[in-house]
Amino acid sequence: MSFARSQIPGNGQRPCTLCLVGGSSLGRAAYRALLQVALRIEVTVECDFRPTSVWKAMRARPDVAIIEADSPRPEVLDAVEMMVRLNPELRVLVVSAAIEPERVAPWARRRLHGYVVKDAGMEELGLAIDAVLRGREYFSAGIREILARAAWNTPANRLSPRETELLPLLARGLTLRDAAASMSISYKTADSYRSSLLRKLNVHDRVELARYAIRQRIIEP
């Protein structure tokens, strides 16, 4: 199966651009060659997971980022978050050998449009690229279900409605007394909610709480 570049739909009046992201130059070279030979797709720009490299690549405003990563390490997840913040229209497709729930689950914290298991082969990767370029999603068998379970089983989903209401107020820097007034509850009640909130999220102070809220896109940085 192959796709001529002219057959892939564009974004508006400009050609589609594709960013290849991987930890090693050798790995990126291999995937770039596979895309060219097997699918007739040209990589427009590439980068590793370092912030400076991501920043430079996102200046090209790619339509799709193909993330080659077998392990969702913190630097990988942070790089994907940075890409989406710099280019909100970016569509993210992960290519990974990981199929175990514990290795796939961390991706639930990021906005993905596709996830292809490496064992699926180039034909499935081609289908996935075509799907995300057309505004759809594509996930290898079983991956969507793992991500859905992981997204539901997050600390934030275990918060009570009042704890959920309190979280962004404290994360934005309100004092507990001001947050209590905003919620029309007593200071003592708010203090109880705060203690439970910090315990459930496993954070220890306002700084960690603010970082958590930013990572989860509850507040803007």
ZADREN-125376 format. One record per residue (C-alpha): residue in one letter; x, y, z. Coordinates in nm, 4 decimals. Layout:
N
{A,{X,Y,Z}}
...
% end
This chain:
221
{M,{0.0000,0.0000,0.0000}}
{S,{0.1370,0.3431,-0.0837}}
{F,{0.0253,0.7050,-0.0828}}
{A,{0.1545,0.9578,-0.3313}}
{R,{0.2121,1.2876,-0.1528}}
{S,{-0.0257,1.4694,-0.3864}}
{Q,{-0.3039,1.2306,-0.2840}}
{I,{-0.2852,1.3279,0.0811}}
{P,{-0.5338,1.6099,0.1552}}
{G,{-0.3883,1.9439,0.2549}}
{N,{-0.4773,2.1953,0.5225}}
{G,{-0.6489,2.4840,0.3456}}
{Q,{-0.4498,2.5838,0.0367}}
{R,{-0.1048,2.4691,0.1499}}
{P,{0.0483,2.1201,0.1266}}
{C,{0.0441,1.9015,0.4331}}
{T,{0.3629,1.8931,0.6353}}
{L,{0.4816,1.6070,0.8518}}
{C,{0.7161,1.6163,1.1517}}
{L,{0.9038,1.3021,1.2551}}
{V,{0.9991,1.2917,1.6240}}
{G,{1.2309,1.0351,1.7783}}
{G,{1.5029,1.0060,2.0358}}
{S,{1.7882,0.9031,1.8052}}
{S,{1.9032,1.0316,1.4671}}
{L,{1.9502,0.6727,1.3489}}
{G,{1.5945,0.5790,1.4409}}
{R,{1.4560,0.8862,1.2646}}
{A,{1.6621,0.8096,0.9543}}
{A,{1.5194,0.4583,0.9440}}
{Y,{1.1607,0.5776,0.9697}}
{R,{1.2190,0.8567,0.7186}}
{A,{1.3454,0.5981,0.4687}}
{L,{1.0545,0.3626,0.5402}}
{L,{0.8013,0.6401,0.4868}}
{Q,{0.9650,0.7409,0.1604}}
{V,{1.0060,0.3907,0.0182}}
{A,{0.6955,0.2109,0.1477}}
{L,{0.4418,0.4935,0.1567}}
{R,{0.5934,0.7608,-0.0696}}
{I,{0.5531,1.0155,0.2070}}
{E,{0.8177,1.2822,0.2591}}
{V,{0.9130,1.4024,0.6064}}
{T,{0.9131,1.7825,0.6148}}
{V,{1.0926,1.8369,0.9440}}
{E,{1.2267,1.6210,1.2257}}
{C,{1.3431,1.6619,1.5837}}
{D,{1.4271,1.4801,1.9043}}
{F,{1.2554,1.5338,2.2406}}
{R,{1.4677,1.8228,2.3654}}
{P,{1.2719,2.1495,2.4106}}
{T,{1.5070,2.3458,2.1818}}
{S,{1.4693,2.0843,1.9093}}
{V,{1.0903,2.0766,1.9472}}
{W,{1.0705,2.4561,1.9354}}
{K,{1.2674,2.4690,1.6119}}
{A,{1.0596,2.1957,1.4467}}
{M,{0.7272,2.3544,1.5432}}
{R,{0.8237,2.6723,1.3602}}
{A,{0.7464,2.4772,1.0419}}
{R,{0.3827,2.4460,1.1610}}
{P,{0.3507,2.0756,1.0719}}
{D,{0.0062,1.9229,1.0301}}
{V,{0.1009,1.5850,1.1768}}
{A,{0.3690,1.4760,1.4219}}
{I,{0.4710,1.1107,1.4120}}
{I,{0.6119,1.0255,1.7554}}
{E,{0.8405,0.7211,1.7520}}
{A,{0.8687,0.6206,2.1167}}
{D,{0.8579,0.2783,2.2766}}
{S,{0.8409,0.4219,2.6275}}
{P,{0.6371,0.7276,2.7374}}
{R,{0.9189,0.8724,2.9455}}
{P,{0.8563,1.2135,3.1094}}
{E,{1.0697,1.3937,2.8500}}
{V,{0.8664,1.2322,2.5718}}
{L,{0.5320,1.3293,2.7251}}
{D,{0.6598,1.6800,2.7972}}
{A,{0.7776,1.7182,2.4388}}
{V,{0.4345,1.6187,2.3034}}
{E,{0.2647,1.8639,2.5390}}
{M,{0.5001,2.1380,2.4207}}
{M,{0.4267,2.0592,2.0552}}
{V,{0.0519,2.0867,2.1055}}
{R,{0.0851,2.4116,2.2998}}
{L,{0.2995,2.5630,2.0255}}
{N,{0.0738,2.4316,1.7504}}
{P,{-0.2815,2.3653,1.8776}}
{E,{-0.3911,2.2343,1.5364}}
{L,{-0.1207,1.9663,1.5365}}
{R,{-0.2396,1.6094,1.5003}}
{V,{-0.0341,1.3586,1.6994}}
{L,{0.0284,0.9989,1.5924}}
{V,{0.2327,0.7694,1.8182}}
{V,{0.4239,0.4737,1.6766}}
{S,{0.5332,0.2381,1.9533}}
{A,{0.6206,-0.1214,2.0353}}
{A,{0.4361,-0.0870,2.3662}}
{I,{0.1089,-0.2771,2.3977}}
{E,{0.1055,-0.3470,2.7739}}
{P,{-0.1578,-0.1364,2.9571}}
{E,{0.0951,0.0015,3.2061}}
{R,{0.3164,0.1267,2.9201}}
{V,{0.0316,0.2614,2.7073}}
{A,{-0.1665,0.4240,2.9911}}
{P,{0.0602,0.7318,3.0377}}
{W,{-0.0373,0.8469,2.6885}}
{A,{-0.3912,0.9058,2.8181}}
{R,{-0.2579,1.2301,2.9673}}
{R,{-0.1855,1.3651,2.6195}}
{R,{-0.4108,1.4477,2.3275}}
{L,{-0.3562,1.1788,2.0665}}
{H,{-0.5181,1.1295,1.7274}}
{G,{-0.3641,0.7900,1.6682}}
{Y,{-0.1485,0.5122,1.8092}}
{V,{0.0002,0.2430,1.5886}}
{V,{0.1721,-0.0649,1.7278}}
{K,{0.4971,-0.1328,1.5439}}
{D,{0.4154,-0.5005,1.4885}}
{A,{0.1148,-0.3904,1.2816}}
{G,{0.3430,-0.3026,0.9916}}
{M,{0.3728,-0.0233,0.7378}}
{E,{0.0311,-0.0792,0.5816}}
{E,{-0.1423,0.0058,0.9077}}
{L,{0.0879,0.3032,0.9616}}
{G,{-0.0123,0.4297,0.6178}}
{L,{-0.3797,0.3943,0.7053}}
{A,{-0.3203,0.5822,1.0303}}
{I,{-0.1378,0.8710,0.8619}}
{D,{-0.4097,0.8996,0.5998}}
{A,{-0.6791,0.8975,0.8701}}
{V,{-0.5260,1.1683,1.0883}}
{L,{-0.4555,1.3904,0.7876}}
{R,{-0.8241,1.3632,0.6978}}
{G,{-0.9266,1.4756,1.0452}}
{R,{-1.0085,1.1297,1.1804}}
{E,{-0.8425,0.9071,1.4387}}
{Y,{-0.6723,0.5705,1.4125}}
{F,{-0.5745,0.3367,1.6964}}
{S,{-0.4410,-0.0170,1.6680}}
{A,{-0.6683,-0.2862,1.8094}}
{G,{-0.7099,-0.2635,2.1866}}
{I,{-0.5205,0.0639,2.2315}}
{R,{-0.8224,0.2932,2.2459}}
{E,{-0.9755,0.0816,2.5234}}
{I,{-0.6529,0.0977,2.7296}}
{L,{-0.6396,0.4750,2.6913}}
{A,{-1.0066,0.5140,2.7829}}
{R,{-0.9649,0.3108,3.1027}}
{A,{-0.6505,0.5029,3.1946}}
{A,{-0.8182,0.8399,3.1331}}
{W,{-1.1033,0.7459,3.3639}}
{N,{-0.8809,0.6073,3.6375}}
{T,{-0.6994,0.9333,3.7107}}
{P,{-0.6708,1.1060,4.0503}}
{A,{-0.8783,1.3970,3.9216}}
{N,{-1.1702,1.1645,3.8495}}
{R,{-1.1654,1.0519,4.2134}}
{L,{-1.2230,1.4056,4.3423}}
{S,{-1.5587,1.5079,4.4816}}
{P,{-1.7480,1.7902,4.3031}}
{R,{-1.6450,2.0376,4.5748}}
{E,{-1.2799,1.9282,4.5594}}
{T,{-1.2922,1.9675,4.1821}}
{E,{-1.4298,2.3195,4.2280}}
{L,{-1.1600,2.4103,4.4806}}
{L,{-0.8656,2.2798,4.2761}}
{P,{-0.8435,2.5591,4.0115}}
{L,{-0.9051,2.8305,4.2701}}
{L,{-0.6058,2.7255,4.4791}}
{A,{-0.3952,2.6503,4.1716}}
{R,{-0.4509,3.0063,4.0463}}
{G,{-0.3174,3.1435,4.3739}}
{L,{-0.6292,3.2296,4.5742}}
{T,{-0.5919,3.2081,4.9492}}
{L,{-0.7945,2.9382,5.1158}}
{R,{-1.0135,3.2062,5.2784}}
{D,{-1.0853,3.3703,4.9411}}
{A,{-1.1513,3.0334,4.7815}}
{A,{-1.3951,2.9468,5.0610}}
{A,{-1.5765,3.2770,5.0069}}
{S,{-1.5946,3.2125,4.6322}}
{M,{-1.7481,2.8714,4.6994}}
{S,{-1.9811,3.0092,4.9718}}
{I,{-1.8488,2.7652,5.2312}}
{S,{-1.6743,2.8092,5.5647}}
{Y,{-1.2989,2.8278,5.5987}}
{K,{-1.3012,2.5088,5.8051}}
{T,{-1.4934,2.3208,5.5349}}
{A,{-1.2602,2.4508,5.2663}}
{D,{-0.9604,2.3403,5.4723}}
{S,{-1.1064,1.9901,5.4909}}
{Y,{-1.1579,1.9844,5.1131}}
{R,{-0.8008,2.1077,5.0604}}
{S,{-0.6527,1.8315,5.2770}}
{S,{-0.8499,1.5660,5.0923}}
{L,{-0.7634,1.7201,4.7556}}
{L,{-0.3894,1.7203,4.8203}}
{R,{-0.3997,1.3649,4.9512}}
{K,{-0.5917,1.2284,4.6503}}
{L,{-0.3621,1.4025,4.4026}}
{N,{-0.0506,1.3090,4.6015}}
{V,{0.0787,1.6659,4.6026}}
{H,{0.2147,1.8471,4.9053}}
{D,{0.1866,2.2222,4.8479}}
{R,{0.0445,2.4927,4.6232}}
{V,{0.3385,2.4833,4.3837}}
{E,{0.2901,2.1132,4.3127}}
{L,{-0.0855,2.1682,4.2883}}
{A,{-0.0377,2.4463,4.0322}}
{R,{0.1987,2.2276,3.8292}}
{Y,{-0.0535,1.9444,3.8347}}
{A,{-0.3337,2.1781,3.7210}}
{I,{-0.1211,2.3095,3.4332}}
{R,{-0.0204,1.9590,3.3207}}
{Q,{-0.3844,1.8501,3.3225}}
{R,{-0.4906,2.1709,3.1435}}
{I,{-0.7181,2.2678,3.4313}}
{I,{-0.5602,2.6147,3.4285}}
{E,{-0.3416,2.7988,3.1821}}
{P,{0.0242,2.8550,3.2740}}
% end
